[in-house]
Amino acid sequence: MNISIIGAGYVGLVSGACFAELGNHVICADNDTKKIVNLKKGVLPIYEPGLEELISGNLKNKRLKFTSKIKDAVRSSDVIFIAVGTPSLEKGDADLTGVENVARLIAQNMDGYRLIVEKSTVPVETCARIKKTISTYIKNKYKFDVVSNPEFLREGSAINDFTHPDRIVVGAESQKARQIMRQLYLPLNRQILVTDIKSAELIKHASNAFLATKISFINAVSRICDKVGADVQEVACGMGLDNRIGRYFLHAGIGYGGSCFPKDLDAFITIAENLGYDFKILKAVRDTNQEQKDFVIQKVKEALWIIKDKTIAVLGLAFKPNTDDLRNSPSIDLINALIQEGAKVRVYDPKAMGKARSILKNVTFCKNSYQVARGADCLIVATEWNEFKELDFLKLKNKMQRALVIDGRNIYDPRYLKKMGFTYIGIGHVKE
């Protein structure tokens, strides 16, 4: 098929590259001309495992193109995906300015039937507004359909998530739209849930809100474990063996972050409020997530007594491994809190250092895990990169002023670190 994707951000780039890999002709359009110039050279604005190679290969075989001219993208395609950003506004609702602008541009440049697919995470009833906008601004009465096709891409494993999804959700009104979407995803040979548009729109917010709830729940349990001396990992394992609960997302730590969970949670709360419903459960989830970061700071205080003038090493800046995304990263919040307390903070991340330099001030950026530990009174693991799981702890210990590890992601064996002479503090672990 001939496909255009409006918005060359995270979702747009991954989707565009993957659709091209499936044999489609894809144009990714974005009004950021500098980004488009770099993408044509194969220079990506994000890090995602395997994406650079995927884009490079499809640029060479001419199945993937980049342009800043949305008009050309609209007129060259039969299926148009809207994948622009929907950032949070002050009250928590999504800013749909980009979606509306794209809908208007599509309407003004259509020269025949088009299937418009809303891919961005948006509030329920957004597709209805897109349809109304296109109907208002369309120059000729060409027929078109609007479809909801929410994305479920996890940063760090997005290509695999696209090619091997748990499910593909399609919300459509017409038989023609359903048929085109089935044909588009046919090569993946995965389950397609075809439903009404409003249900499809709600599925994304409801899914992310539920996953955030699981994380906050196990973090709250970790607080209880910490008080009574139980091991949260054993508790989580026992819970997860129940098929009704499952093991995924029951990992205690310093809280969730990223571009999806915080934003989607706020948006879902606001959607409910606008409909006259007080979603108290999700408000508690949000509060618990914030409290978990405060909980980690308290652990640092208990371990060091005075934080001021102490040297604290932080391993991990991205909100999760295998990405350079710093948006709503718990690590950044943690570092800023430590700086407020007067700590001397040293940091290292395998992929996010470049982006971190523009947002973190008064920290020392280090080249590797051992340099960051030099002279440290405490080392905090904030992101569970595999690199951090394979450290030479004897070498690490010799670099540190004090052999103290606060494992914010519970990636280490407490017994091993204690045997190596470290004071180990985990999240919801039995205290030493």
C-alpha positions as CSV (number, residue, x, y, z in Angstrom):
1,M,0.0,0.0,0.0
2,N,0.9,3.7,-0.3
3,I,1.0,5.0,3.3
4,S,1.9,8.3,4.8
5,I,2.6,8.9,8.5
6,I,2.2,12.5,9.7
7,G,4.5,13.0,12.7
8,A,8.1,11.6,12.7
9,G,8.3,11.1,16.4
10,Y,8.7,7.9,18.3
11,V,5.5,6.3,17.1
12,G,5.7,7.6,13.6
13,L,9.3,6.5,13.0
14,V,8.8,3.0,14.3
15,S,5.5,2.5,12.6
16,G,6.8,4.0,9.3
17,A,10.0,1.8,9.3
18,C,8.0,-1.3,10.2
19,F,5.3,-0.8,7.6
20,A,8.0,-0.2,5.0
21,E,9.7,-3.4,6.1
22,L,6.4,-5.2,5.4
23,G,6.6,-4.1,1.8
24,N,4.6,-0.9,1.8
25,H,5.7,2.4,0.3
26,V,5.8,4.8,3.2
27,I,6.3,8.6,3.5
28,C,7.0,10.0,6.9
29,A,6.1,13.7,7.1
30,D,7.0,16.2,9.8
31,N,7.0,20.0,9.9
32,D,10.4,20.0,11.7
33,T,12.6,20.5,8.6
34,K,15.9,20.0,10.6
35,K,14.6,16.6,11.8
36,I,13.6,15.6,8.2
37,V,17.1,16.7,6.8
38,N,18.8,14.5,9.5
39,L,16.4,11.5,8.9
40,K,17.2,11.6,5.1
41,K,20.8,11.2,6.1
42,G,19.9,8.3,8.5
43,V,20.4,10.4,11.7
44,L,17.7,9.6,14.2
45,P,16.4,11.9,16.9
46,I,15.8,8.9,19.3
47,Y,17.5,5.7,20.3
48,E,15.6,2.5,19.8
49,P,17.3,-0.9,19.3
50,G,17.3,-1.9,15.7
51,L,15.5,1.2,14.4
52,E,18.5,2.8,12.8
53,E,19.3,-0.3,10.7
54,L,15.6,-0.7,9.8
55,I,15.3,2.9,8.5
56,S,18.7,2.7,6.7
57,G,17.7,-0.4,4.9
58,N,14.3,0.9,3.7
59,L,15.8,4.2,2.7
60,K,18.2,2.3,0.4
61,N,15.4,0.2,-1.2
62,K,13.3,3.3,-1.6
63,R,10.3,2.0,0.4
64,L,10.7,4.7,3.0
65,K,10.9,8.5,2.4
66,F,10.9,11.6,4.6
67,T,9.4,15.0,3.8
68,S,8.5,18.2,5.4
69,K,5.7,18.8,2.8
70,I,2.6,17.3,4.3
71,K,0.7,18.1,1.1
72,D,2.9,15.7,-0.9
73,A,2.4,13.0,1.7
74,V,-1.4,13.3,1.6
75,R,-1.6,13.2,-2.1
76,S,0.8,10.3,-2.5
77,S,-1.0,8.0,-0.1
78,D,-4.2,6.0,0.3
79,V,-3.9,5.5,4.0
80,I,-2.8,8.4,6.2
81,F,-1.7,7.8,9.8
82,I,-1.8,10.7,12.3
83,A,1.0,10.2,14.8
84,V,1.7,13.7,16.1
85,G,2.4,14.4,19.8
86,T,-0.4,15.0,22.3
87,P,1.4,16.5,25.3
88,S,-0.4,17.2,28.6
89,L,-1.9,20.6,29.3
90,E,-1.8,22.2,32.7
91,K,-5.0,20.5,33.9
92,G,-3.9,17.1,32.6
93,D,-5.9,16.9,29.4
94,A,-4.2,16.2,26.1
95,D,-3.2,19.1,23.8
96,L,-4.9,18.1,20.5
97,T,-3.7,21.2,18.6
98,G,-1.4,19.1,16.4
99,V,-4.1,16.5,15.6
100,E,-6.5,19.3,14.6
101,N,-3.9,21.0,12.4
102,V,-3.1,17.8,10.6
103,A,-6.8,16.9,10.1
104,R,-7.3,20.3,8.5
105,L,-4.2,19.9,6.2
106,I,-5.4,16.5,5.1
107,A,-8.8,17.9,4.3
108,Q,-7.3,20.7,2.2
109,N,-5.0,18.5,0.2
110,M,-7.2,15.4,-0.5
111,D,-7.7,14.6,-4.1
112,G,-9.7,11.4,-3.7
113,Y,-10.8,8.8,-1.1
114,R,-8.5,8.6,1.9
115,L,-8.5,6.4,5.0
116,I,-7.3,8.5,8.0
117,V,-6.0,6.5,10.9
118,E,-5.6,8.1,14.3
119,K,-2.5,6.5,15.8
120,S,-1.6,9.0,18.5
121,T,-2.9,8.4,22.1
122,V,-6.0,10.6,22.3
123,P,-9.1,11.1,24.4
124,V,-12.3,9.2,23.5
125,E,-14.4,11.1,20.8
126,T,-11.2,12.5,19.1
127,C,-11.9,10.6,15.9
128,A,-15.4,12.1,15.8
129,R,-13.8,15.6,16.0
130,I,-11.2,14.7,13.3
131,K,-14.1,13.6,11.0
132,K,-15.9,16.8,11.7
133,T,-12.8,18.9,11.0
134,I,-12.1,17.2,7.7
135,S,-15.8,17.6,6.7
136,T,-15.5,21.3,7.5
137,Y,-12.3,22.0,5.5
138,I,-12.5,19.6,2.7
139,K,-12.5,21.4,-0.7
140,N,-14.3,18.8,-2.7
141,K,-16.7,16.2,-1.4
142,Y,-14.4,13.3,-1.5
143,K,-15.3,10.3,0.5
144,F,-13.1,9.3,3.5
145,D,-13.1,7.2,6.6
146,V,-11.6,7.9,10.0
147,V,-10.2,4.9,12.0
148,S,-8.8,4.5,15.5
149,N,-5.8,2.3,15.7
150,P,-4.0,2.9,19.0
151,E,-0.3,2.0,19.3
152,F,1.0,-0.3,22.0
153,L,4.8,0.2,21.5
154,R,7.1,-0.1,24.4
155,E,10.2,1.9,24.2
156,G,13.2,-0.4,24.1
157,S,11.3,-3.2,22.3
158,A,9.1,-1.2,19.9
159,I,10.1,-3.1,16.7
160,N,9.3,-6.4,18.2
161,D,6.1,-5.0,19.7
162,F,5.0,-3.8,16.2
163,T,5.8,-7.1,14.5
164,H,4.6,-9.4,17.2
165,P,1.8,-7.5,19.0
166,D,-0.4,-9.1,21.6
167,R,-3.3,-7.6,19.7
168,I,-4.1,-5.1,17.0
169,V,-7.0,-2.8,17.8
170,V,-9.0,-1.2,15.0
171,G,-12.0,1.0,15.6
172,A,-13.9,1.6,12.4
173,E,-17.4,2.5,11.1
174,S,-17.4,1.3,7.5
175,Q,-16.8,-2.1,6.0
176,K,-14.3,-0.6,3.5
177,A,-12.2,0.9,6.3
178,R,-12.2,-2.5,8.2
179,Q,-11.2,-4.3,5.0
180,I,-8.3,-2.0,4.3
181,M,-7.0,-2.2,7.9
182,R,-7.2,-6.0,7.9
183,Q,-5.3,-6.1,4.6
184,L,-2.6,-3.7,5.9
185,Y,-1.9,-5.8,9.0
186,L,-2.4,-9.2,7.3
187,P,1.4,-9.9,6.9
188,L,1.8,-9.9,10.7
189,N,-0.7,-12.8,11.1
190,R,-1.8,-11.5,14.6
191,Q,-5.1,-11.2,16.3
192,I,-7.1,-8.1,15.2
193,L,-9.8,-6.8,17.4
194,V,-12.2,-4.8,15.3
195,T,-14.6,-2.7,17.4
196,D,-16.4,0.6,17.4
197,I,-14.3,3.8,17.4
198,K,-15.0,5.0,20.9
199,S,-14.2,1.6,22.4
200,A,-10.9,1.5,20.5
201,E,-10.0,5.0,21.7
202,L,-10.7,4.0,25.3
203,I,-8.7,0.7,25.1
204,K,-5.3,2.5,25.0
205,H,-6.0,4.8,28.0
206,A,-7.6,2.0,30.0
207,S,-4.6,-0.4,29.3
208,N,-1.9,2.1,30.3
209,A,-3.8,3.2,33.4
210,F,-4.2,-0.5,34.5
211,L,-0.5,-1.2,34.0
212,A,0.4,2.0,36.0
213,T,-1.9,0.7,38.7
214,K,-0.1,-2.6,38.9
215,I,3.2,-0.8,39.3
216,S,1.9,1.6,42.0
217,F,0.3,-1.3,43.8
218,I,3.5,-3.4,44.1
219,N,5.4,-0.2,45.1
220,A,2.9,0.3,47.9
221,V,3.3,-3.3,48.9
222,S,7.1,-2.7,49.0
223,R,6.5,-0.1,51.6
224,I,4.8,-2.7,53.8
225,C,7.6,-5.2,53.1
226,D,10.1,-2.7,54.1
227,K,8.4,-2.1,57.5
228,V,8.0,-5.8,58.4
229,G,11.1,-7.2,56.9
230,A,9.5,-9.2,54.0
231,D,10.9,-9.5,50.5
232,V,8.7,-7.8,47.9
233,Q,10.2,-9.9,45.1
234,E,8.9,-13.1,46.9
235,V,5.5,-11.5,47.4
236,A,5.3,-10.4,43.8
237,C,6.3,-13.9,42.6
238,G,3.6,-15.4,44.8
239,M,1.0,-13.0,43.4
240,G,2.2,-13.4,39.8
241,L,1.8,-17.1,39.8
242,D,-2.0,-16.5,40.0
243,N,-3.0,-16.5,36.4
244,R,-5.7,-13.9,37.2
245,I,-3.0,-11.5,38.2
246,G,0.1,-12.4,36.2
247,R,3.8,-11.5,36.9
248,Y,4.2,-8.6,34.4
249,F,4.6,-5.1,35.9
250,L,4.9,-6.4,39.5
251,H,8.4,-5.0,39.9
252,A,8.9,-2.7,42.8
253,G,11.2,0.2,42.2
254,I,11.5,4.0,42.2
255,G,8.3,4.5,40.2
256,Y,7.2,4.6,36.6
257,G,8.0,7.4,34.1
258,G,8.2,7.9,30.4
259,S,6.0,9.7,27.9
260,C,3.0,7.4,28.2
261,F,2.0,6.3,31.7
262,P,2.1,9.7,33.4
263,K,0.5,11.5,30.5
264,D,-2.1,8.9,29.8
265,L,-3.0,8.6,33.5
266,D,-3.5,12.4,33.8
267,A,-5.5,12.4,30.6
268,F,-7.8,9.5,31.7
269,I,-8.4,11.2,35.0
270,T,-9.4,14.4,33.2
271,I,-11.5,12.5,30.6
272,A,-13.5,11.0,33.5
273,E,-13.8,14.4,35.2
274,N,-15.2,16.0,32.1
275,L,-17.7,13.2,31.9
276,G,-18.7,13.7,35.5
277,Y,-16.8,10.8,37.1
278,D,-14.2,11.1,39.8
279,F,-11.6,8.4,39.0
280,K,-10.3,8.2,42.6
281,I,-8.3,4.9,42.0
282,L,-6.2,6.5,39.3
283,K,-5.5,9.6,41.5
284,A,-4.2,7.3,44.2
285,V,-2.0,5.5,41.6
286,R,-0.5,8.9,40.6
287,D,0.1,9.9,44.2
288,T,1.7,6.6,45.1
289,N,4.1,6.9,42.2
290,Q,5.2,10.3,43.4
291,E,5.5,9.1,47.0
292,Q,7.8,6.2,45.9
293,K,10.4,8.7,44.7
294,D,10.2,10.5,48.1
295,F,10.6,7.0,49.7
296,V,13.9,6.4,47.9
297,I,15.2,9.8,49.0
298,Q,14.3,8.9,52.6
299,K,16.3,5.7,52.2
300,V,19.3,7.8,51.1
301,K,18.9,10.0,54.2
302,E,18.6,7.1,56.5
303,A,21.8,5.5,55.1
304,L,23.9,8.7,54.9
305,W,22.4,10.7,57.7
306,I,23.4,14.0,56.1
307,I,23.1,14.3,52.3
308,K,24.7,17.7,52.0
309,D,28.2,17.6,50.6
310,K,28.1,13.8,50.1
311,T,29.1,12.4,46.7
312,I,26.3,10.4,45.3
313,A,26.6,8.3,42.1
314,V,23.6,7.6,40.0
315,L,23.5,4.8,37.4
316,G,20.8,5.3,34.8
317,L,19.0,8.5,33.6
318,A,16.5,7.2,31.0
319,F,13.1,6.2,32.5
320,K,13.8,2.6,31.4
321,P,16.6,0.6,29.7
322,N,17.2,0.4,25.9
323,T,16.0,4.0,25.4
324,D,17.4,7.5,25.7
325,D,14.0,8.9,26.7
326,L,14.2,11.2,29.8
327,R,10.6,12.3,29.8
328,N,9.2,12.0,33.3
329,S,12.1,9.9,34.3
330,P,12.1,9.1,38.0
331,S,15.9,9.2,37.9
332,I,15.8,12.9,36.9
333,D,13.4,13.7,39.7
334,L,15.7,11.8,42.1
335,I,18.8,13.7,41.0
336,N,17.1,17.1,41.3
337,A,16.0,16.2,44.8
338,L,19.5,15.2,45.8
339,I,20.9,18.4,44.4
340,Q,18.3,20.4,46.4
341,E,19.6,18.6,49.5
342,G,23.2,19.8,48.7
343,A,24.6,16.5,47.3
344,K,27.4,16.3,44.8
345,V,25.9,14.2,42.1
346,R,27.8,12.1,39.5
347,V,25.8,10.4,36.7
348,Y,26.1,7.9,33.9
349,D,23.7,6.3,31.4
350,P,24.7,4.2,28.4
351,K,22.5,6.1,25.9
352,A,20.9,9.2,27.5
353,M,23.9,11.3,28.3
354,G,23.6,13.6,25.3
355,K,20.0,14.5,26.1
356,A,20.7,14.7,29.8
357,R,23.3,17.5,29.4
358,S,20.6,19.9,28.2
359,I,18.3,19.4,31.2
360,L,20.6,18.4,34.2
361,K,22.7,21.2,35.8
362,N,25.2,21.0,38.6
363,V,26.0,17.3,38.1
364,T,29.2,15.6,36.9
365,F,28.7,13.5,33.7
366,C,30.9,10.4,33.7
367,K,32.1,8.1,30.9
368,N,31.2,4.7,32.5
369,S,29.9,3.0,35.7
370,Y,33.3,2.9,37.4
371,Q,34.1,6.6,36.8
372,V,30.8,7.6,38.2
373,A,31.5,5.6,41.4
374,R,34.9,7.3,42.0
375,G,34.9,8.8,45.5
376,A,31.1,8.1,46.0
377,D,29.6,7.8,49.4
378,C,26.6,6.1,47.9
379,L,25.7,4.5,44.5
380,I,22.0,4.5,43.4
381,V,20.8,2.3,40.6
382,A,17.9,4.2,38.9
383,T,17.6,2.4,35.6
384,E,17.9,-1.4,35.1
385,W,20.3,-1.5,32.1
386,N,21.9,-4.9,31.5
387,E,25.3,-3.2,31.6
388,F,24.7,-2.4,35.3
389,K,23.8,-6.1,36.1
390,E,27.3,-7.2,35.0
391,L,29.5,-4.9,36.9
392,D,32.8,-5.9,38.5
393,F,31.8,-5.2,42.1
394,L,35.3,-5.5,43.5
395,K,36.5,-2.9,41.1
396,L,33.5,-0.8,41.9
397,K,34.1,-1.1,45.6
398,N,37.7,0.1,45.3
399,K,36.5,3.2,43.5
400,M,34.0,4.2,46.2
401,Q,34.5,6.2,49.3
402,R,31.9,4.1,51.0
403,A,30.6,0.7,49.8
404,L,26.9,1.6,49.9
405,V,24.5,0.6,47.1
406,I,20.8,1.6,47.0
407,D,19.3,-0.6,44.4
408,G,16.3,1.3,43.1
409,R,15.3,-1.4,40.7
410,N,16.1,-4.6,42.7
411,I,18.5,-5.9,40.1
412,Y,21.1,-7.3,42.4
413,D,21.4,-10.3,44.8
414,P,21.6,-8.7,48.3
415,R,23.5,-11.7,49.6
416,Y,26.2,-11.4,47.0
417,L,26.7,-7.7,47.5
418,K,26.9,-8.1,51.3
419,K,29.4,-10.9,50.8
420,M,31.5,-8.5,48.7
421,G,31.5,-6.0,51.6
422,F,28.7,-3.7,50.4
423,T,25.9,-2.3,52.5
424,Y,22.9,-3.1,50.3
425,I,19.5,-1.4,50.4
426,G,16.8,-2.5,48.0
427,I,13.2,-1.6,47.6
428,G,11.0,-3.8,49.8
429,H,13.9,-6.1,50.7
430,V,14.8,-7.5,54.1
431,K,17.0,-4.9,55.7
432,E,20.6,-5.8,56.5
